[in-house]
Amino acid sequence: MAHELVLTETLVSSLEQYEREDAERIISKLENIVEFPDHFLDRLKNHPGYKLRVGAFRVLMDWDKEANVLYAIDAFERKKEYRELGRYREVWGSWRDET
C-alpha cells in the first residue's frame, strides 16, 4: 500500500537552495519510497525520526505508520546532518497538525 508523502515548507525551502539536479534527485527518491518506506528509511539514534540517503544528502523523515503518511522534514548535506537535528527536538511532530 502506497503511503501519502507530505513535503514540509522547510524541505521545500532547502531544496530551493540546492542545485536543480540535486533537488530533482531528492524529489525523485522521495517519490520512489512511498511503496516500501521500510526498505529505504533508517531509524536515527537518539532521535525519533528517520533518514533517507540520497547521494551526498540526507532527508530527515517522520513516519506516521498508523495513518500511512511520510513527512519529508528537511534535507541536509551529509557532513552537516547530525549537527542540524537538534533544532527539531522541540517541534517534533508539529507538521502532522498542518495536514
C-alpha positions in Angstrom: 0.0 0.0 0.0 1.4 3.4 -1.0 1.9 6.0 1.7 1.0 9.6 1.3 4.0 11.9 1.1 4.0 15.3 2.6 6.7 17.8 1.9 7.2 20.4 4.6 7.8 24.1 3.9 11.3 23.7 5.5 12.2 20.9 3.0 10.9 23.0 0.0 12.9 25.9 1.2 16.1 23.8 1.5 15.6 22.3 -2.0 15.4 25.8 -3.5 18.9 26.4 -2.2 20.4 23.3 -3.8 21.5 22.8 -7.4 18.5 21.9 -9.6 19.9 18.5 -10.3 20.4 17.6 -6.6 16.9 18.9 -5.7 15.3 16.8 -8.5 17.2 13.7 -7.4 15.9 14.2 -3.8 12.3 14.6 -5.0 12.6 11.5 -7.3 13.9 9.4 -4.4 11.1 10.6 -2.2 8.5 9.6 -4.8 10.1 6.2 -5.1 10.0 5.2 -1.4 6.2 5.6 -0.9 5.5 1.9 -1.7 8.1 0.4 0.6 9.5 3.0 3.0 10.8 0.5 5.5 13.3 -0.6 2.8 14.7 2.8 2.3 14.4 4.6 5.7 17.0 4.2 8.5 16.0 4.9 12.1 18.0 7.6 13.8 19.8 7.0 17.1 18.7 9.2 20.0 16.1 10.9 17.8 12.5 10.0 16.9 12.9 10.4 13.2 14.3 8.5 10.2 16.8 9.4 7.5 16.7 8.8 3.8 20.0 8.6 2.0 20.2 10.4 -1.4 23.8 10.6 -2.6 25.7 13.2 -0.5 22.4 14.4 1.1 20.2 13.1 3.9 16.5 13.8 4.2 15.0 13.9 7.7 11.8 12.0 7.7 8.9 11.4 10.1 6.7 8.3 9.5 3.1 8.0 10.8 2.7 4.3 10.4 -0.9 4.3 11.6 -2.0 6.9 9.0 0.4 5.7 6.3 1.9 9.2 5.9 5.5 10.0 5.3 6.7 13.6 6.2 9.8 14.9 4.5 11.0 17.4 7.0 14.3 18.8 5.8 17.3 17.9 3.6 21.0 18.3 4.7 24.3 17.8 3.2 25.7 14.6 4.8 28.5 16.3 6.6 26.2 18.7 8.4 23.3 16.2 9.0 23.7 15.5 12.7 24.6 19.0 13.8 21.3 20.2 12.4 19.0 17.7 14.1 18.9 19.4 17.5 16.7 22.2 16.3 13.9 19.8 15.6 13.6 18.2 19.0 11.2 20.9 20.4 8.9 20.9 17.4 9.0 17.2 16.5 5.6 16.2 15.1 4.2 19.7 14.6 4.0 19.1 10.8 1.4 16.4 11.5 -1.0 19.0 12.6 -0.6 21.0 9.4 -2.2 18.3 7.1 
